[in-house]
């Protein structure tokens, strides 16, 4: 067997594993959406529609991660607020709607259907897992605490989201899962941390003795816009610094080579 044949075989095997993985996540997401449809009973459809619309607008504020063909957006803040103030079905649809906008709105290249499918399925699964885990554990431990619920929800969402994305890239491209997950976590953790803090403060401030005041919860929009602008500048600065460092290293190598001659 030639080397080219062996490489082609490995690439085919990687593609097959990636497709099976995407199909598994998509099937799980379909089951979750079926549960949402069977239990759909929003407390206020107009309030949910308003919040969903704003979450989809927030999803357009996205940042491409260096070294990844993927983006992060401010939609996760609305997902965390949804965990605290909305029902399971409403929160899952907020995540799904945001994923579709994030995948299709103003992309550098036209996304493939399988990419849109995976992104939508991934956020559906992550949102459902974060909601279920935070509410279930809080109930089991009899902890009527908004802070505990937000910490649990944010933790599950961040770990699962970065893990699922890193795994599909690893399977599709044959790269190290450990390195991918570490890099993805390193780039996204500060953004998620600040976003979770904003979501927690907004949810706590909006939930009082008279129920939820969604007007206060909407304060996350201007707050996250400034976080988005700052983090986008931080990413650009980091990329430019890295390019400058590589350029200086190459220049030093050329100087050393010329002296050696």
C-alpha positions in Angstrom: 0.0 0.0 0.0 1.4 3.4 -1.0 1.8 6.3 1.5 -0.8 8.3 -0.5 -3.3 5.4 -0.1 -2.6 5.2 3.6 -3.2 8.9 4.0 -6.4 8.7 2.0 -7.6 5.9 4.2 -6.9 7.8 7.4 -8.7 10.8 6.0 -11.7 8.7 5.0 -11.8 7.1 8.5 -11.6 10.5 10.2 -14.5 11.8 8.0 -16.6 8.8 8.8 -16.0 9.2 12.6 -16.8 12.9 12.4 -20.1 12.2 10.5 -21.1 9.5 13.0 -20.4 11.9 15.8 -22.4 14.8 14.2 -25.3 12.4 13.5 -25.3 11.4 17.2 -25.4 15.0 18.5 -28.1 15.8 15.9 -30.2 12.9 17.0 -29.8 13.9 20.6 -30.8 17.4 19.8 -33.9 16.2 17.8 -35.0 14.2 20.9 -34.6 17.3 23.1 -36.6 19.4 20.6 -39.3 16.7 20.6 -39.5 17.0 24.4 -39.7 20.8 24.1 -42.6 20.5 21.6 -44.5 18.0 23.8 -44.2 20.2 26.9 -44.5 23.6 25.2 -46.5 26.0 27.5 -44.8 29.4 27.7 -45.9 31.7 30.6 -46.0 34.7 28.3 -45.5 34.1 24.5 -44.9 37.8 23.8 -42.3 38.1 26.5 -40.5 35.0 25.2 -40.7 36.3 21.6 -39.1 39.6 22.6 -36.3 37.9 24.6 -35.7 35.4 21.7 -35.5 38.3 19.2 -33.0 40.1 21.3 -31.0 37.0 21.9 -30.8 36.4 18.1 -29.6 40.0 17.6 -26.9 39.4 20.3 -25.8 36.3 18.4 -24.8 38.5 15.5 -22.1 40.0 17.8 -19.7 37.2 17.2 -15.9 36.7 17.4 -13.8 34.3 15.4 -11.4 32.4 17.6 -7.7 32.2 16.4 -6.8 28.8 15.1 -10.5 27.6 14.9 -13.1 27.7 12.2 -15.7 28.7 14.7 -17.0 31.7 16.5 -18.4 32.7 19.9 -21.1 35.2 20.5 -23.0 36.9 23.3 -25.9 34.6 23.0 -24.7 32.4 25.8 -25.5 35.3 28.3 -29.2 35.1 27.2 -29.1 31.3 27.6 -27.9 31.7 31.2 -30.5 34.4 31.9 -33.0 31.9 30.4 -31.9 29.2 32.8 -32.8 31.5 35.7 -36.0 33.2 34.4 -37.5 31.0 31.6 -38.8 27.5 31.2 -36.8 24.6 29.8 -38.4 24.8 26.4 -38.0 28.5 26.1 -34.4 28.4 27.1 -33.6 25.6 24.6 -35.2 27.6 21.8 -33.2 30.7 22.8 -30.1 28.6 22.3 -31.2 27.1 19.0 -32.2 30.5 17.6 -29.0 32.0 18.6 -27.0 29.2 17.0 -28.7 29.6 13.6 -28.1 33.3 13.5 -24.5 32.8 14.6 -23.9 30.2 11.9 -25.7 32.1 9.0 -25.3 35.8 9.7 -22.5 37.6 7.9 -20.1 34.6 7.5 -16.7 34.9 5.8 -17.5 31.9 3.7 -20.9 30.2 3.0 -21.3 27.6 5.7 -22.0 24.0 4.7 -25.3 22.5 5.8 -23.5 20.0 8.0 -21.8 22.8 9.9 -25.1 24.6 10.5 -26.6 21.4 11.6 -23.8 20.6 14.1 -23.8 24.2 15.5 -27.5 24.2 16.0 -27.5 20.7 17.6 -24.5 21.5 19.7 -26.0 24.6 21.3 -29.3 22.7 21.8 -27.6 19.9 23.7 -25.5 22.3 25.7 -28.4 24.5 26.7 -30.6 21.5 27.6 -27.8 20.0 29.7 -27.0 23.3 31.5 -30.7 23.9 32.3 -31.4 20.4 33.5 -28.2 20.0 35.6 -28.6 23.4 37.3 -32.3 22.9 38.1 -32.0 19.2 39.1 -29.0 19.6 41.4 -30.5 22.8 43.0 -33.7 20.8 43.7 -32.0 17.7 45.0 -29.9 19.8 47.4 -32.9 22.0 48.3 -30.9 25.1 47.4 -33.2 27.9 46.5 -30.2 30.0 45.3 -30.0 32.0 42.1 -26.2 32.1 42.5 -25.8 28.3 42.7 -28.1 27.8 39.7 -26.1 30.2 37.6 -22.7 28.7 38.6 -23.9 25.2 37.8 -25.5 26.2 34.5 -22.5 28.2 33.4 -20.0 25.5 34.3 -21.9 22.8 32.5 -22.4 25.0 29.4 -18.8 26.1 29.1 -17.2 22.6 29.6 -19.7 20.8 27.3 -19.7 23.5 24.6 -15.9 23.7 24.3 -15.6 19.9 24.6 -18.2 19.1 21.8 -16.7 21.7 19.4 -13.1 20.5 20.1 -14.1 16.9 19.6 -15.7 17.4 16.2 -12.6 19.4 15.0 -10.4 16.6 16.3 -12.3 13.9 14.5 -12.6 15.9 11.2 -9.0 17.2 11.1 -7.1 14.5 13.0 -5.8 17.0 15.5 -5.1 16.4 19.2 -8.3 16.7 21.2 -6.3 17.6 24.3 -4.5 20.5 22.6 -7.7 21.7 20.8 -9.8 21.7 24.0 -7.0 23.4 26.0 -6.7 26.1 23.3 -10.4 26.6 23.0 -10.9 26.8 26.7 -8.0 29.3 27.0 -9.5 31.6 24.4 -13.1 31.4 25.6 -12.9 31.1 29.4 -12.4 34.9 30.1 -15.3 35.8 27.8 -17.6 33.2 29.3 -16.6 34.2 32.8 -17.4 37.9 32.3 -20.6 36.9 30.5 -21.7 34.6 33.3 -21.1 37.4 35.8 -23.2 39.8 33.8 -26.0 37.2 33.4 -25.9 36.4 37.1 -26.1 40.0 38.2 -28.9 40.8 35.8 -30.9 37.7 36.8 -30.5 38.4 40.5 -31.4 42.0 40.1 -34.5 41.2 38.0 -35.9 38.5 40.3 -37.6 40.0 43.3 -40.5 39.5 45.6 -43.0 40.3 42.9 -41.5 37.9 40.4 -39.2 38.5 37.4 -38.7 42.0 36.1 -37.5 41.3 32.6 -36.8 45.0 31.9 -33.9 44.8 34.3 -32.7 41.5 32.7 -32.5 43.3 29.4 -29.7 45.4 30.8 -27.4 42.6 29.7 -27.5 43.9 26.2 -25.5 47.2 26.6 -23.2 45.5 29.1 -22.4 42.6 26.8 -21.9 44.9 23.9 -19.0 46.6 25.7 -17.6 43.2 26.7 -17.9 42.1 23.1 -16.0 45.2 21.8 -13.3 44.9 24.4 -12.8 41.1 23.8 -12.7 41.5 20.1 -10.0 44.2 20.4 -8.1 41.8 22.8 -8.3 39.0 20.2 -7.0 41.2 17.4 -4.2 42.5 19.6 -3.2 39.0 20.6 -3.1 37.9 16.9 -1.1 40.9 15.9 1.4 40.3 18.7 1.8 36.7 17.7 2.4 37.7 14.1 4.9 40.3 15.2 6.7 37.7 17.3 6.8 35.2 14.5 8.1 37.9 12.1 10.9 38.8 14.5 11.9 35.2 15.0 12.0 34.7 11.2 14.1 37.8 10.8 16.5 36.7 13.5 16.8 33.3 11.8 17.6 34.9 8.5 20.2 37.1 10.1 21.8 34.2 11.7 21.8 32.2 8.5 23.4 35.1 6.5 26.1 35.4 9.2 26.8 31.7 9.0 27.4 32.0 5.3 
